[in-house]
């Protein structure tokens, strides 16, 4: 169950969930909608965040790339639909498939923005910047290029931009905290 304090967030998530479900992406089934909450199907499995922390080098990385390819194939003009909140806690691997979660921030733009966010999270999840994490990033981007039949240029720029945005969010989040 997901409860929303802002009605607009609920409407965005509901609309986006319907759109990407209709496009064939793996997402939890919507079971119930009210004025301030959505109840979604429970998806058993592992959060991708947890898999990266365990240095799991399984097939989930290619499945994540394929999930993102399908999402980015949804277009408006020449821009792709972006998840925009590509935190690794927003993906579950059930042993065969990736399921996406949390869709109220979706928008259209350059797919490299989503991919850079995923790469940044892959690299910085505990333990950060290990050789295995670099391997995961390479496998993820290689799978996206291979299965998406595309070439990703200038990813370093997009990953740097993702890191800067993350630092801004963390700084803003900590502004009012007293230690």
Steps between C-alpha positions, in 0.01 A plus 500: 500500500631842408346807665536843338489838668465674162214398274705595193767241593234229524353599162844506336591158638162354401520639145861393452441154646216444253709631208802282559294195593315534169840518324591158646744598773505294817337701777281404795134467413278776635254340742324806643498879463348755739535877539832475683640149452578224255513134595731305272576132458782365719798389290725249678870524424810705571542872472765577239662718768554191716641300208762768434597515868555122494706533180258262330617477138195303382272547201304779667729764350403407144135482604525852644652624171215336304238654731652844440513441122126423498428811705711722275319371190190689619539832321346845483631678193865390500540483878485177699297433811733516801457339838668805658521327838739222411601421855589131513242455779236562232571173321431141610653189343283193554757252370394537137365851443551858611198689633499878526350698788431867578384693194375842608809686372504367143561743214636507144866563418834343409529131604860558607365693800331186639797282409743737672290499816505120505877496440553751780293291742677180390838660569415668830292239681688351792774400458572780253722503194617139516629314196178293502293821488695617195434162339127541569499844337685369194265200472194722540608749232625224266166317532306821435703566185481139380131431561391856424700501177645841589830668578523703821729800466618743765384290796775645722335842470158363593639302797679813627177696466315227692760518779462879520121474522527237772732720704256793466208282618701372796614852591142633485377203701755566777450880520252491787658211691666556836776264602 
